[in-house]
Amino acid sequence: MTATSAHPAPRSAYVRRPGGDSRALRCGPVSVVVRPRAVAVAVVLVALLVAAVLLALSVGEFPVPLADVARSLVGAGEGSSDVVVRELRLPRVVCGLLVGAALGLSGALTQAVARNPLASPDVLGVTAGAAAGAVGVIVLGAAPGGPGVATAALLGGLGTALAVYLLAHQRGVSGTRLVLVGIGTTYALQAVISYLVLRAELVQAQQATLWLTGSLSSATWEQVRTVGLAVLVLLPLALALTRAVTALQFGDDTARGLGVRTDRARTGLLLVGVAVAAFATAAAGPIAFVALAAPQLAVRLARTPGLPLVTSTLVGALLVVAADVAARRLLAPTELPVGVVTAVLGAPFLLWLLARAHRGGPA
């Protein structure tokens, strides 16, 4: 008779997975993969984001010491410093943080669907579709950043995404074909936007033109609530689809072998990605290249096999907050739209990605 161990299995365990920089955290029947490097990168990004937010609240034409900024944030501020921090700068900084987070998340989801590092809401025409819808209602008299603009941007982004997907679908969806169709659609929509601006009244044309540069200068708490609600609702949905995001990186056949319903997963990812990009565009206008660059920077920082959604979200938020600080201070007292700064920084990054892809290396 052979003796056997009667010790029960532990309720929780932290087990190192062989052959990789990851560990499985088990608690009863639930198992979660934890990657220490990704966690460390996320912690560092949060710390940098907090520092960038405090810097954005402190610097400007009316400098506010960090101690006064801290007091204002906890409700103990006084005088003109409190007014500057809480009423003038805080809505702008929070809006920039949420818009950047939304764009980073949207870029990661879009690149997962297309399986192409060059894919983003900017390249696939989603941002242009959202911009066309928003400019259309601004020309008709809607206030920039209002609910009508948000609704029109959402419908424009979703409609454009659906059209690009159907045009690119041919026995499946090729990432290269999706990018090419998206670029063509973007040019067509930019022509529509130019026509709408030219036909608009002077006041509406000025509002639409300012909105199209991608600016946070007129951010309000209403815009913060709109994009904040979108991130609050759609980020958990995206995290629930993390398994599908990882599986789709290896192709449809592998994803099906892992039990993922590819068409349903791709549709869900695309809907979430388009919706969050459309809300971000409605709040601040089309801020270029953040959605393209954030996921690629996140992959290189976290070194994960798939696109890390949380890291991409944090990188996007940090990029927009830092770019807005630069936009306010580089040519002070002249203030640049944040979209101009991100475009200047993002264009060389896009060229670098294209060069990497042309050489056959990992983009």
RACORFEN-V377381 format. One record per residue. N is the residue number from 0. SS is DSSP state (alpha for helix, beta for strand, coil for the rest). D_CENTER is the distance of its C-alpha to the mean C-alpha in whole Angstrom. Layout:
n:N ss:SS d_center:D_CENTER
n:N ss:SS d_center:D_CENTER
This chain:
n:0 ss:coil d_center:63
n:1 ss:coil d_center:59
n:2 ss:coil d_center:58
n:3 ss:coil d_center:54
n:4 ss:coil d_center:51
n:5 ss:coil d_center:51
n:6 ss:coil d_center:48
n:7 ss:coil d_center:45
n:8 ss:coil d_center:42
n:9 ss:coil d_center:40
n:10 ss:coil d_center:37
n:11 ss:beta d_center:35
n:12 ss:beta d_center:34
n:13 ss:beta d_center:32
n:14 ss:beta d_center:33
n:15 ss:beta d_center:32
n:16 ss:coil d_center:31
n:17 ss:coil d_center:33
n:18 ss:coil d_center:32
n:19 ss:coil d_center:28
n:20 ss:coil d_center:26
n:21 ss:coil d_center:26
n:22 ss:beta d_center:28
n:23 ss:beta d_center:28
n:24 ss:beta d_center:28
n:25 ss:beta d_center:31
n:26 ss:beta d_center:32
n:27 ss:coil d_center:35
n:28 ss:coil d_center:33
n:29 ss:beta d_center:30
n:30 ss:beta d_center:28
n:31 ss:beta d_center:25
n:32 ss:beta d_center:24
n:33 ss:beta d_center:23
n:34 ss:coil d_center:22
n:35 ss:alpha d_center:23
n:36 ss:alpha d_center:22
n:37 ss:alpha d_center:18
n:38 ss:alpha d_center:19
n:39 ss:alpha d_center:21
n:40 ss:alpha d_center:18
n:41 ss:alpha d_center:16
n:42 ss:alpha d_center:18
n:43 ss:alpha d_center:19
n:44 ss:alpha d_center:15
n:45 ss:alpha d_center:16
n:46 ss:alpha d_center:19
n:47 ss:alpha d_center:17
n:48 ss:alpha d_center:15
n:49 ss:alpha d_center:18
n:50 ss:alpha d_center:20
n:51 ss:alpha d_center:17
n:52 ss:alpha d_center:17
n:53 ss:alpha d_center:21
n:54 ss:alpha d_center:22
n:55 ss:alpha d_center:20
n:56 ss:alpha d_center:22
n:57 ss:alpha d_center:25
n:58 ss:coil d_center:25
n:59 ss:coil d_center:26
n:60 ss:coil d_center:29
n:61 ss:coil d_center:30
n:62 ss:coil d_center:30
n:63 ss:coil d_center:29
n:64 ss:coil d_center:31
n:65 ss:alpha d_center:28
n:66 ss:alpha d_center:31
n:67 ss:alpha d_center:31
n:68 ss:alpha d_center:27
n:69 ss:alpha d_center:27
n:70 ss:alpha d_center:30
n:71 ss:alpha d_center:29
n:72 ss:alpha d_center:26
n:73 ss:coil d_center:28
n:74 ss:coil d_center:30
n:75 ss:coil d_center:33
n:76 ss:coil d_center:32
n:77 ss:coil d_center:35
n:78 ss:alpha d_center:36
n:79 ss:alpha d_center:34
n:80 ss:alpha d_center:31
n:81 ss:alpha d_center:30
n:82 ss:alpha d_center:30
n:83 ss:alpha d_center:28
n:84 ss:alpha d_center:25
n:85 ss:alpha d_center:25
n:86 ss:alpha d_center:25
n:87 ss:alpha d_center:24
n:88 ss:alpha d_center:22
n:89 ss:alpha d_center:20
n:90 ss:alpha d_center:19
n:91 ss:alpha d_center:17
n:92 ss:alpha d_center:16
n:93 ss:alpha d_center:14
n:94 ss:alpha d_center:13
n:95 ss:alpha d_center:11
n:96 ss:alpha d_center:10
n:97 ss:alpha d_center:9
n:98 ss:alpha d_center:7
n:99 ss:alpha d_center:5
n:100 ss:alpha d_center:5
n:101 ss:alpha d_center:4
n:102 ss:alpha d_center:2
n:103 ss:alpha d_center:2
n:104 ss:alpha d_center:4
n:105 ss:alpha d_center:5
n:106 ss:alpha d_center:6
n:107 ss:alpha d_center:8
n:108 ss:alpha d_center:9
n:109 ss:alpha d_center:10
n:110 ss:alpha d_center:12
n:111 ss:alpha d_center:13
n:112 ss:alpha d_center:15
n:113 ss:alpha d_center:16
n:114 ss:coil d_center:17
n:115 ss:coil d_center:16
n:116 ss:coil d_center:14
n:117 ss:coil d_center:15
n:118 ss:coil d_center:13
n:119 ss:coil d_center:10
n:120 ss:coil d_center:9
n:121 ss:coil d_center:11
n:122 ss:coil d_center:14
n:123 ss:coil d_center:14
n:124 ss:coil d_center:15
n:125 ss:alpha d_center:13
n:126 ss:alpha d_center:12
n:127 ss:alpha d_center:15
n:128 ss:alpha d_center:16
n:129 ss:alpha d_center:15
n:130 ss:alpha d_center:16
n:131 ss:alpha d_center:19
n:132 ss:alpha d_center:20
n:133 ss:alpha d_center:19
n:134 ss:alpha d_center:21
n:135 ss:alpha d_center:24
n:136 ss:alpha d_center:24
n:137 ss:alpha d_center:24
n:138 ss:alpha d_center:27
n:139 ss:coil d_center:28
n:140 ss:coil d_center:28
n:141 ss:coil d_center:25
n:142 ss:coil d_center:24
n:143 ss:coil d_center:20
n:144 ss:coil d_center:18
n:145 ss:coil d_center:21
n:146 ss:alpha d_center:20
n:147 ss:alpha d_center:22
n:148 ss:alpha d_center:19
n:149 ss:alpha d_center:16
n:150 ss:alpha d_center:19
n:151 ss:alpha d_center:19
n:152 ss:alpha d_center:16
n:153 ss:alpha d_center:15
n:154 ss:alpha d_center:18
n:155 ss:alpha d_center:18
n:156 ss:alpha d_center:14
n:157 ss:alpha d_center:16
n:158 ss:alpha d_center:19
n:159 ss:alpha d_center:18
n:160 ss:alpha d_center:16
n:161 ss:alpha d_center:19
n:162 ss:alpha d_center:22
n:163 ss:alpha d_center:20
n:164 ss:alpha d_center:20
n:165 ss:alpha d_center:24
n:166 ss:alpha d_center:25
n:167 ss:alpha d_center:23
n:168 ss:beta d_center:25
n:169 ss:coil d_center:28
n:170 ss:coil d_center:29
n:171 ss:coil d_center:26
n:172 ss:beta d_center:23
n:173 ss:coil d_center:23
n:174 ss:alpha d_center:20
n:175 ss:alpha d_center:21
n:176 ss:alpha d_center:23
n:177 ss:alpha d_center:19
n:178 ss:alpha d_center:18
n:179 ss:alpha d_center:21
n:180 ss:alpha d_center:22
n:181 ss:alpha d_center:18
n:182 ss:alpha d_center:19
n:183 ss:alpha d_center:22
n:184 ss:alpha d_center:21
n:185 ss:alpha d_center:19
n:186 ss:alpha d_center:22
n:187 ss:alpha d_center:24
n:188 ss:alpha d_center:21
n:189 ss:alpha d_center:21
n:190 ss:alpha d_center:25
n:191 ss:alpha d_center:25
n:192 ss:alpha d_center:23
n:193 ss:alpha d_center:26
n:194 ss:alpha d_center:28
n:195 ss:alpha d_center:27
n:196 ss:alpha d_center:27
n:197 ss:alpha d_center:30
n:198 ss:alpha d_center:32
n:199 ss:coil d_center:30
n:200 ss:coil d_center:33
n:201 ss:alpha d_center:32
n:202 ss:alpha d_center:30
n:203 ss:alpha d_center:28
n:204 ss:alpha d_center:27
n:205 ss:alpha d_center:27
n:206 ss:alpha d_center:24
n:207 ss:alpha d_center:22
n:208 ss:alpha d_center:23
n:209 ss:alpha d_center:21
n:210 ss:alpha d_center:18
n:211 ss:alpha d_center:18
n:212 ss:coil d_center:17
n:213 ss:coil d_center:14
n:214 ss:coil d_center:16
n:215 ss:coil d_center:16
n:216 ss:coil d_center:19
n:217 ss:coil d_center:20
n:218 ss:coil d_center:18
n:219 ss:coil d_center:20
n:220 ss:alpha d_center:20
n:221 ss:alpha d_center:20
n:222 ss:alpha d_center:16
n:223 ss:alpha d_center:15
n:224 ss:alpha d_center:17
n:225 ss:alpha d_center:15
n:226 ss:alpha d_center:11
n:227 ss:alpha d_center:12
n:228 ss:alpha d_center:14
n:229 ss:alpha d_center:12
n:230 ss:alpha d_center:10
n:231 ss:alpha d_center:13
n:232 ss:alpha d_center:14
n:233 ss:alpha d_center:11
n:234 ss:alpha d_center:10
n:235 ss:alpha d_center:14
n:236 ss:alpha d_center:14
n:237 ss:alpha d_center:12
n:238 ss:alpha d_center:14
n:239 ss:alpha d_center:17
n:240 ss:coil d_center:16
n:241 ss:alpha d_center:16
n:242 ss:alpha d_center:19
n:243 ss:alpha d_center:18
n:244 ss:alpha d_center:15
n:245 ss:alpha d_center:18
n:246 ss:alpha d_center:21
n:247 ss:alpha d_center:19
n:248 ss:coil d_center:19
n:249 ss:coil d_center:23
n:250 ss:coil d_center:23
n:251 ss:alpha d_center:25
n:252 ss:alpha d_center:28
n:253 ss:alpha d_center:27
n:254 ss:alpha d_center:25
n:255 ss:alpha d_center:27
n:256 ss:alpha d_center:30
n:257 ss:coil d_center:28
n:258 ss:coil d_center:28
n:259 ss:coil d_center:24
n:260 ss:coil d_center:25
n:261 ss:alpha d_center:23
n:262 ss:alpha d_center:23
n:263 ss:alpha d_center:22
n:264 ss:alpha d_center:19
n:265 ss:alpha d_center:18
n:266 ss:alpha d_center:18
n:267 ss:alpha d_center:17
n:268 ss:alpha d_center:13
n:269 ss:alpha d_center:13
n:270 ss:alpha d_center:14
n:271 ss:alpha d_center:11
n:272 ss:alpha d_center:9
n:273 ss:alpha d_center:10
n:274 ss:alpha d_center:11
n:275 ss:alpha d_center:8
n:276 ss:alpha d_center:7
n:277 ss:alpha d_center:10
n:278 ss:alpha d_center:10
n:279 ss:alpha d_center:8
n:280 ss:alpha d_center:10
n:281 ss:alpha d_center:13
n:282 ss:alpha d_center:13
n:283 ss:alpha d_center:13
n:284 ss:coil d_center:13
n:285 ss:coil d_center:12
n:286 ss:coil d_center:10
n:287 ss:coil d_center:11
n:288 ss:coil d_center:10
n:289 ss:alpha d_center:7
n:290 ss:alpha d_center:5
n:291 ss:alpha d_center:9
n:292 ss:alpha d_center:10
n:293 ss:alpha d_center:7
n:294 ss:alpha d_center:9
n:295 ss:alpha d_center:12
n:296 ss:alpha d_center:12
n:297 ss:alpha d_center:12
n:298 ss:alpha d_center:14
n:299 ss:alpha d_center:17
n:300 ss:alpha d_center:17
n:301 ss:alpha d_center:17
n:302 ss:coil d_center:19
n:303 ss:coil d_center:18
n:304 ss:coil d_center:20
n:305 ss:coil d_center:16
n:306 ss:coil d_center:13
n:307 ss:coil d_center:12
n:308 ss:alpha d_center:9
n:309 ss:alpha d_center:10
n:310 ss:alpha d_center:11
n:311 ss:alpha d_center:7
n:312 ss:alpha d_center:6
n:313 ss:alpha d_center:9
n:314 ss:alpha d_center:9
n:315 ss:alpha d_center:5
n:316 ss:alpha d_center:8
n:317 ss:alpha d_center:11
n:318 ss:alpha d_center:10
n:319 ss:alpha d_center:10
n:320 ss:alpha d_center:13
n:321 ss:alpha d_center:15
n:322 ss:alpha d_center:14
n:323 ss:alpha d_center:15
n:324 ss:alpha d_center:18
n:325 ss:alpha d_center:19
n:326 ss:alpha d_center:19
n:327 ss:alpha d_center:22
n:328 ss:alpha d_center:24
n:329 ss:coil d_center:24
n:330 ss:coil d_center:27
n:331 ss:coil d_center:28
n:332 ss:coil d_center:29
n:333 ss:coil d_center:27
n:334 ss:coil d_center:24
n:335 ss:coil d_center:21
n:336 ss:coil d_center:18
n:337 ss:alpha d_center:15
n:338 ss:alpha d_center:14
n:339 ss:alpha d_center:17
n:340 ss:alpha d_center:16
n:341 ss:alpha d_center:13
n:342 ss:alpha d_center:15
n:343 ss:alpha d_center:18
n:344 ss:alpha d_center:16
n:345 ss:alpha d_center:14
n:346 ss:alpha d_center:17
n:347 ss:alpha d_center:19
n:348 ss:alpha d_center:16
n:349 ss:alpha d_center:16
n:350 ss:alpha d_center:20
n:351 ss:alpha d_center:20
n:352 ss:alpha d_center:18
n:353 ss:alpha d_center:21
n:354 ss:alpha d_center:24
n:355 ss:alpha d_center:23
n:356 ss:alpha d_center:23
n:357 ss:alpha d_center:26
n:358 ss:coil d_center:28
n:359 ss:coil d_center:27
n:360 ss:coil d_center:25
n:361 ss:coil d_center:22
n:362 ss:coil d_center:19
